[in-house]
Amino acid sequence: MSRLTARLEALLRLYAVADDRIDDARLAEQFRKDLALLVAEYGPKTVDAALDGMPDEAWPSVSLH
């Protein structure tokens, strides 16, 4: 697993299990900012390729709702 893939997975896990008390709009804005930092560091094509390379199935510790 590349460093970028690990960082993307960590970012997605963090926001997937975010506390329900947090405002959804604020949470979405923070996610966009965090993702934009990765895009600025690695470039959009690299981030897109890393996202495409991630498995499509849900992680065991994350429940999708």
Sequence and secondary structure as in RCSB ss.txt:
>XXXX:A:sequence
MSRLTARLEALLRLYAVADDRIDDARLAEQFRKDLALLVAEYGPKTVDAALDGMPDEAWPSVSLH
>XXXX:A:secstr
  HHHHHHHHHHHHHHT  TTS HHHHHHHHHHHHHHHHHHH HHHHHHHHHHS SS  TT    
